[in-house]
Amino acid sequence: MQKKLLSVPLLLLMSCTAAAPKKKAENLYLIKYGEAGSGGYINQAGDTIVPAGKYEFCFTDTIRRLGMVSEKGTGKIMAINPDAEVLFEVFNFDNGPDYPQEGLFRIIKDGRFGYADTAGNVVIEPRFACAFPFENGRARVADDCTTIPEIEHSSWASANWYYVDREGKIRKDP
């Protein structure tokens, strides 16, 4: 009877080993494929991490923490990390990924806007119908808005604009 009791804790102890720490991802380097800007990414050893032609366009030449690529057939701009994992959709501004302002840029999920930082962290979860870039520590956002098409671009209109800070908290001052 005593042998059975000792073998159970020993078996549990042996099965509870710590998982090996995840290896830090290497930088990825762009390889061009054709004239249209499509490409792929290799690591320093020359191993293909993202096959050439997987994405319609690669905006980033070296991925250290975050890269921007365009999905084939959708035109959506996606942020990927050095492990080639898709992190989130990036707002398409002026025919490319949104420009970071004050270290943040706009992202989209289910038609709503939020913000991410240049390290690839979502800072404010997408919840706004419209969102402008950050300026002086705040961003103008709205929960309802209308998109007004113009000649080459579009603009937003809302009667309910307000401001949020970098934590997503509502700011009273404009």
C-alpha positions as CSV (number, residue, x, y, z in Angstrom):
1,M,0.0,0.0,0.0
2,Q,2.8,2.4,0.9
3,K,4.5,1.9,-2.5
4,K,1.4,3.0,-4.4
5,L,1.2,6.3,-2.4
6,L,4.8,7.1,-3.1
7,S,4.6,6.4,-6.8
8,V,1.7,8.8,-7.4
9,P,3.5,12.0,-6.0
10,L,6.7,10.9,-7.9
11,L,4.8,10.5,-11.1
12,L,3.1,13.9,-10.6
13,L,6.5,15.6,-9.9
14,M,8.0,14.1,-13.0
15,S,5.2,15.2,-15.2
16,C,5.2,18.9,-14.0
17,T,8.4,20.1,-15.7
18,A,8.6,23.7,-16.8
19,A,8.0,24.4,-20.5
20,A,11.1,25.5,-22.4
21,P,11.2,29.3,-22.8
22,K,10.1,30.5,-26.2
23,K,13.0,31.4,-28.4
24,K,13.2,35.1,-29.3
25,A,12.2,35.6,-32.9
26,E,14.9,36.8,-35.3
27,N,14.7,39.8,-37.5
28,L,13.2,39.1,-40.9
29,Y,14.5,40.6,-44.1
30,L,12.5,41.4,-47.2
31,I,13.1,39.5,-50.4
32,K,11.5,41.0,-53.6
33,Y,9.4,38.9,-55.9
34,G,8.4,40.7,-59.1
35,E,7.9,44.3,-59.8
36,A,4.6,44.9,-58.0
37,G,6.1,45.1,-54.5
38,S,5.1,41.6,-53.5
39,G,7.7,39.7,-51.6
40,G,8.6,37.4,-48.7
41,Y,10.8,37.4,-45.7
42,I,13.9,35.4,-44.7
43,N,15.8,35.2,-41.4
44,Q,19.5,35.9,-41.0
45,A,20.3,32.2,-41.8
46,G,18.5,32.6,-45.1
47,D,15.6,30.4,-44.1
48,T,12.3,31.4,-45.7
49,I,9.8,32.5,-43.0
50,V,7.2,34.2,-45.2
51,P,7.2,32.7,-48.8
52,A,7.6,35.2,-51.6
53,G,4.2,36.2,-53.0
54,K,2.2,35.3,-49.9
55,Y,1.3,39.0,-49.5
56,E,0.3,41.4,-52.2
57,F,2.7,44.1,-51.0
58,C,5.3,44.3,-48.2
59,F,5.7,47.7,-46.7
60,T,8.5,46.8,-44.2
61,D,12.0,45.9,-45.4
62,T,13.2,44.6,-42.0
63,I,10.9,43.3,-39.3
64,R,12.4,43.7,-35.9
65,R,9.2,43.9,-33.8
66,L,6.5,44.7,-36.3
67,G,6.0,44.6,-40.1
68,M,3.3,45.8,-42.4
69,V,2.0,43.7,-45.3
70,S,-1.0,43.8,-47.6
71,E,-3.3,40.8,-47.9
72,K,-3.8,39.4,-51.4
73,G,-7.3,40.1,-52.8
74,T,-8.5,42.2,-49.9
75,G,-6.2,45.2,-49.8
76,K,-6.2,45.0,-46.0
77,I,-3.0,46.0,-44.3
78,M,-2.0,43.6,-41.6
79,A,0.7,43.9,-38.9
80,I,2.9,40.8,-38.5
81,N,5.6,40.0,-36.0
82,P,9.0,38.3,-36.6
83,D,7.3,34.9,-36.2
84,A,5.1,35.9,-39.2
85,E,2.0,35.8,-37.0
86,V,-0.8,38.3,-37.9
87,L,-1.3,40.7,-35.0
88,F,-4.1,43.0,-36.3
89,E,-5.4,45.0,-39.2
90,V,-3.9,48.4,-39.7
91,F,-5.9,51.4,-40.9
92,N,-5.1,52.1,-44.6
93,F,-4.3,55.8,-44.8
94,D,-3.0,57.5,-47.9
95,N,-2.5,54.1,-49.8
96,G,-0.4,52.6,-47.0
97,P,-0.4,51.8,-43.3
98,D,-1.4,54.6,-40.9
99,Y,1.4,56.8,-39.8
100,P,2.4,56.5,-36.1
101,Q,1.8,59.7,-34.2
102,E,3.1,60.0,-30.7
103,G,4.0,56.4,-30.9
104,L,0.5,55.1,-31.8
105,F,-1.3,54.3,-35.0
106,R,-4.9,53.3,-35.8
107,I,-6.0,49.7,-36.1
108,I,-9.3,48.1,-37.1
109,K,-11.3,45.2,-35.9
110,D,-14.9,44.4,-37.0
111,G,-15.2,47.9,-38.5
112,R,-14.2,49.7,-35.3
113,F,-11.0,51.7,-34.6
114,G,-8.5,51.4,-31.8
115,Y,-4.8,52.1,-31.4
116,A,-1.5,50.1,-31.2
117,D,2.0,51.1,-30.5
118,T,5.0,50.6,-32.7
119,A,6.1,47.4,-30.8
120,G,2.9,45.7,-31.9
121,N,0.9,46.0,-28.6
122,V,-2.8,47.0,-28.8
123,V,-3.0,50.0,-26.5
124,I,-6.7,50.9,-26.9
125,E,-8.9,48.0,-28.1
126,P,-11.0,48.9,-31.2
127,R,-14.3,50.4,-30.1
128,F,-14.7,53.7,-32.0
129,A,-16.6,54.2,-35.3
130,C,-14.1,57.0,-36.3
131,A,-10.8,57.9,-34.9
132,F,-8.2,60.5,-35.7
133,P,-4.4,60.2,-34.9
134,F,-3.1,61.3,-31.6
135,E,-2.0,64.9,-31.1
136,N,-0.9,66.5,-27.9
137,G,-1.6,63.3,-25.9
138,R,-5.2,62.8,-27.1
139,A,-7.2,61.6,-30.1
140,R,-10.6,62.8,-31.4
141,V,-13.0,59.9,-31.7
142,A,-16.7,59.2,-32.2
143,D,-19.0,56.2,-31.5
144,D,-21.1,57.1,-34.5
145,C,-20.1,58.8,-37.7
146,T,-20.7,59.1,-41.4
147,T,-18.1,58.7,-44.1
148,I,-18.4,61.4,-46.7
149,P,-16.8,60.5,-50.1
150,E,-14.7,63.2,-51.7
151,I,-12.8,63.3,-55.0
152,E,-9.9,61.1,-54.1
153,H,-10.3,60.7,-50.3
154,S,-13.1,60.8,-47.8
155,S,-13.8,62.5,-44.5
156,W,-15.9,61.8,-41.4
157,A,-18.8,63.7,-39.9
158,S,-20.3,63.3,-36.4
159,A,-22.2,65.4,-34.0
160,N,-20.7,63.4,-31.1
161,W,-16.9,63.8,-31.2
162,Y,-15.0,63.5,-28.0
163,Y,-11.3,63.0,-27.0
164,V,-9.5,60.0,-25.4
165,D,-6.1,59.9,-23.8
166,R,-3.4,57.2,-24.4
167,E,-5.2,54.8,-22.0
168,G,-8.5,55.2,-23.8
169,K,-10.1,57.3,-21.0
170,I,-12.4,60.1,-22.0
171,R,-10.9,63.6,-21.8
172,K,-13.3,66.5,-21.0
173,D,-11.0,69.2,-22.5
174,P,-10.8,69.5,-26.3
